[in-house]
Amino acid sequence: TVNPGFGGQSFLPSQLPKIDAIRRRIAAIGRSIMLEVDGGVNPTTARDVIAAGADVLVAGSAVFTGNAADYAKNIQALRA
């Protein structure tokens, strides 16, 4: 959900319809497949990604930015 290359890039909202389309294809085949999304996931974009159909979120920069004391706070913000 970002342009390939490096961490810390901004989420591309244009990818939300692709997530939705993949979720619908998974549902259509009737299989239990978890859909994982990586790239630009943060507390703001996580809600949209989940609403589009993602089951698993990968959030590198959103978690590991700042010092170690912030990790738990950053993860909690993603879960909120």
N, CA, C and O of each residue as an XYZ file, in Angstrom:
320
protein
N       0.814     -1.207      0.000
C       0.000      0.000      0.000
C       0.855      1.267      0.000
O       0.388      2.350      0.351
N       2.116      1.104     -0.402
C       3.032      2.231     -0.630
C       3.794      1.927     -1.908
O       3.716      0.818     -2.438
N       4.524      2.907     -2.397
C       5.423      2.634     -3.514
C       6.596      1.825     -2.975
O       7.153      2.174     -1.934
N       6.983      0.755     -3.659
C       8.044     -0.099     -3.137
C       9.369      0.652     -2.995
O       9.678      1.559     -3.767
N      10.135      0.248     -1.989
C      11.462      0.822     -1.883
C      12.017      0.926     -0.478
O      13.092      0.394     -0.202
N      11.308      1.598      0.418
C      11.876      1.821      1.745
C      10.769      2.057      2.747
O       9.636      2.361      2.376
N      11.103      1.915      4.033
C      10.140      2.102      5.105
C       9.822      3.557      5.353
O      10.562      4.448      4.937
N       8.717      3.791      6.033
C       8.332      5.134      6.428
C       7.561      5.913      5.387
O       7.349      7.114      5.551
N       7.137      5.262      4.322
C       6.392      5.966      3.275
C       4.935      6.156      3.677
O       4.422      5.477      4.566
N       4.295      7.078      3.013
C       2.883      7.364      3.265
C       1.994      6.334      2.587
O       2.276      5.863      1.486
N       0.916      6.001      3.278
C      -0.106      5.090      2.765
C      -0.753      5.693      1.524
O      -1.008      6.896      1.466
N      -1.015      4.847      0.535
C      -1.693      5.280     -0.689
C      -3.168      4.881     -0.609
O      -3.498      3.709     -0.791
N      -4.064      5.847     -0.338
C      -5.494      5.517     -0.221
C      -6.064      4.852     -1.474
O      -7.078      4.158     -1.404
N      -5.422      5.061     -2.605
C      -5.891      4.430     -3.843
C      -5.822      2.912     -3.781
O      -6.378      2.237     -4.648
N      -5.152      2.361     -2.775
C      -5.028      0.918     -2.640
C      -6.183      0.277     -1.872
O      -6.327     -0.946     -1.877
N      -7.007      1.095     -1.212
C      -8.137      0.549     -0.453
C      -9.093     -0.273     -1.316
O      -9.528     -1.337     -0.877
N      -9.438      0.176     -2.529
C     -10.306     -0.672     -3.362
C      -9.665     -2.014     -3.717
O     -10.373     -3.006     -3.890
N      -8.344     -2.058     -3.827
C      -7.673     -3.333     -4.098
C      -7.808     -4.277     -2.912
O      -8.028     -5.475     -3.093
N      -7.679     -3.747     -1.706
C      -7.846     -4.571     -0.508
C      -9.264     -5.130     -0.477
O      -9.470     -6.316     -0.215
N     -10.225     -4.275     -0.743
C     -11.625     -4.704     -0.779
C     -11.857     -5.778     -1.840
O     -12.552     -6.762     -1.586
N     -11.282     -5.594     -3.019
C     -11.451     -6.572     -4.100
C     -10.834     -7.917     -3.735
O     -11.409     -8.967     -4.022
N      -9.674     -7.885     -3.108
C      -9.037     -9.139     -2.689
C      -9.879     -9.822     -1.613
O     -10.050    -11.041     -1.636
N     -10.404     -9.035     -0.667
C     -11.254     -9.613      0.379
C     -12.470    -10.288     -0.247
O     -12.848    -11.385      0.163
N     -13.087     -9.639     -1.240
C     -14.262    -10.219     -1.899
C     -13.904    -11.506     -2.641
O     -14.687    -12.455     -2.647
N     -12.729    -11.544     -3.264
C     -12.303    -12.759     -3.967
C     -12.078    -13.902     -2.976
O     -12.439    -15.047     -3.246
N     -11.486    -13.585     -1.844
C     -11.282    -14.598     -0.815
C     -12.636    -15.138     -0.350
O     -12.817    -16.349     -0.225
N     -13.575    -14.240     -0.096
C     -14.913    -14.658      0.348
C     -15.605    -15.507     -0.714
O     -16.308    -16.463     -0.385
N     -15.411    -15.167     -1.970
C     -16.076    -15.878     -3.058
C     -15.612    -17.328     -3.183
O     -16.382    -18.191     -3.605
N     -14.369    -17.598     -2.822
C     -13.892    -18.974     -2.919
C     -14.166    -19.764     -1.643
O     -13.955    -20.975     -1.590
N     -14.644    -19.053     -0.609
C     -15.055    -19.721      0.612
C     -13.931    -20.320      1.439
O     -14.143    -21.276      2.186
N     -12.756    -19.768      1.306
C     -11.604    -20.266      2.066
C     -11.318    -19.345      3.245
O     -11.643    -18.158      3.212
N     -10.720    -19.892      4.263
C     -10.337    -19.115      5.434
C      -8.902    -18.618      5.222
O      -7.940    -19.271      5.625
N      -8.782    -17.464      4.590
C      -7.477    -16.885      4.264
C      -7.386    -15.525      4.931
O      -8.268    -14.682      4.770
N      -6.310    -15.321      5.681
C      -6.107    -14.022      6.323
C      -5.424    -13.080      5.334
O      -4.456    -13.454      4.670
N      -5.933    -11.874      5.247
C      -5.396    -10.858      4.341
C      -4.516     -9.903      5.149
O      -4.982     -9.247      6.080
N      -3.242     -9.839      4.777
C      -2.265     -9.013      5.480
C      -1.917     -7.792      4.635
O      -1.731     -7.891      3.423
N      -1.831     -6.643      5.297
C      -1.496     -5.393      4.611
C      -0.279     -4.771      5.271
O      -0.205     -4.649      6.493
N       0.672     -4.379      4.434
C       1.918     -3.777      4.885
C       2.165     -2.516      4.072
O       2.009     -2.518      2.851
N       2.547     -1.445      4.744
C       2.920     -0.222      4.042
C       2.090      0.965      4.454
O       0.918      1.067      4.091
N       2.687      1.865      5.210
C       1.999      3.089      5.595
C       0.915      2.911      6.632
O       0.085      3.798      6.833
N       0.919      1.753      7.299
C      -0.104      1.502      8.318
C       0.271      2.249      9.595
O       1.369      2.093     10.130
N      -0.660      3.054     10.061
C      -0.489      3.827     11.299
C      -1.852      3.927     11.968
O      -2.826      3.406     11.425
N      -1.961      4.573     13.124
C      -3.274      4.634     13.791
C      -4.381      5.255     12.942
O      -5.552      4.915     13.115
N      -4.039      6.136     12.053
C      -5.048      6.768     11.198
C      -5.472      5.851     10.056
O      -6.666      5.696      9.798
N      -4.511      5.244      9.374
C      -4.829      4.419      8.208
C      -5.322      3.028      8.584
O      -5.999      2.377      7.790
N      -4.987      2.566      9.790
C      -5.375      1.211     10.210
C      -6.884      1.009     10.134
O      -7.343     -0.047      9.699
N      -7.644      1.984     10.541
C      -9.116      1.852     10.511
C      -9.627      1.626      9.089
O     -10.494      0.782      8.860
N      -9.086      2.384      8.141
C      -9.514      2.241      6.751
C      -9.107      0.890      6.174
O      -9.868      0.268      5.433
N      -7.912      0.444      6.515
C      -7.400     -0.833      6.021
C      -8.261     -1.986      6.562
O      -8.604     -2.906      5.819
N      -8.602     -1.933      7.834
C      -9.468     -2.963      8.421
C     -10.859     -2.916      7.799
O     -11.441     -3.955      7.489
N     -11.387     -1.712      7.617
C     -12.712     -1.573      7.003
C     -12.723     -2.110      5.576
O     -13.752     -2.595      5.106
N     -11.593     -2.030      4.887
C     -11.505     -2.533      3.519
C     -11.390     -4.054      3.475
O     -11.589     -4.658      2.421
N     -11.065     -4.688      4.628
C     -11.056     -6.140      4.665
C      -9.793     -6.803      5.167
O      -9.705     -8.030      5.142
N      -8.816     -6.047      5.620
C      -7.579     -6.651      6.115
C      -7.788     -7.316      7.470
O      -8.564     -6.843      8.301
N      -7.079     -8.423      7.672
C      -7.113     -9.133      8.947
C      -5.852     -8.881      9.767
O      -5.905     -8.832     10.996
N      -4.730     -8.724      9.091
C      -3.430     -8.566      9.739
C      -2.784     -7.296      9.212
O      -2.742     -7.066      8.004
N      -2.280     -6.472     10.128
C      -1.621     -5.230      9.736
C      -0.148     -5.293     10.105
O       0.209     -5.761     11.186
N       0.703     -4.822      9.204
C       2.131     -4.717      9.458
C       2.443     -3.231      9.579
O       2.214     -2.458      8.649
N       2.963     -2.846     10.728
C       3.199     -1.422     10.992
C       4.600     -1.229     11.551
O       4.783     -1.186     12.768
N       5.572     -1.113     10.689
C       6.955     -0.946     11.133
C       7.236      0.428     11.694
O       7.481      0.572     12.891
N       7.205      1.436     10.847
C       7.561      2.790     11.273
C       6.606      3.333     12.324
O       7.017      4.095     13.199
N       5.346      2.952     12.251
C       4.367      3.447     13.227
C       4.657      2.925     14.630
O       4.282      3.555     15.618
N       5.320      1.783     14.718
C       5.651      1.201     16.021
C       7.043      1.612     16.472
O       7.239      1.977     17.631
N       7.996      1.557     15.576
C       9.396      1.694     15.964
C       9.970      3.097     15.822
O      11.185      3.274     15.899
N       9.130      4.084     15.619
C       9.582      5.472     15.612
C       9.598      5.963     17.055
O       8.626      5.773     17.785
N      10.677      6.584     17.463
C      10.795      7.054     18.840
C      11.666      6.119     19.653
O      12.376      5.284     19.092
N      11.618      6.249     20.958
C      12.458      5.391     21.802
C      11.685      4.156     22.266
O      10.477      4.051     22.052
N      12.391      3.232     22.897
C      11.800      1.950     23.294
C      10.604      2.114     24.216
O       9.698      1.281     24.195
N      10.579      3.147     25.009
C       9.462      3.362     25.928
C       8.161      3.627     25.177
O       7.078      3.451     25.734
N       8.258      4.043     23.931
C       7.074      4.371     23.139
C       6.465      3.164     22.428
O       5.337      3.258     21.944
N       7.170      2.034     22.348
C       6.668      0.902     21.573
C       5.281      0.461     22.017
O       4.384      0.304     21.190
N       5.103      0.263     23.307
C       3.803     -0.193     23.812
C       2.726      0.847     23.522
O       1.608      0.497     23.145
N       3.053      2.102     23.694
C       2.091      3.176     23.409
C       1.732      3.192     21.920
O       0.569      3.370     21.560
N       2.722      3.009     21.072
C       2.471      3.012     19.629
C       1.594      1.840     19.207
O       0.712      1.993     18.362
N       1.834      0.672     19.791
C       1.021     -0.500     19.482
C      -0.405     -0.304     19.987
O      -1.364     -0.654     19.298
N      -0.544      0.243     21.162
C      -1.884      0.512     21.708
C      -2.644      1.483     20.818
O      -3.847      1.320     20.618
N      -1.970      2.483     20.284
C      -2.625      3.452     19.390
C      -3.133      2.758     18.120
O      -4.176      3.138     17.587
N      -2.420      1.760     17.639
C      -2.881      1.012     16.474
C      -4.120      0.187     16.798
O      -5.004      0.030     15.955
N      -4.185     -0.331     17.999
C      -5.314     -1.172     18.395
C      -6.558     -0.389     18.742
O      -7.653     -0.952     18.755
N      -6.423      0.878     19.018
C      -7.557      1.710     19.461
C      -8.587      1.901     18.365
O      -9.596      2.573     18.578
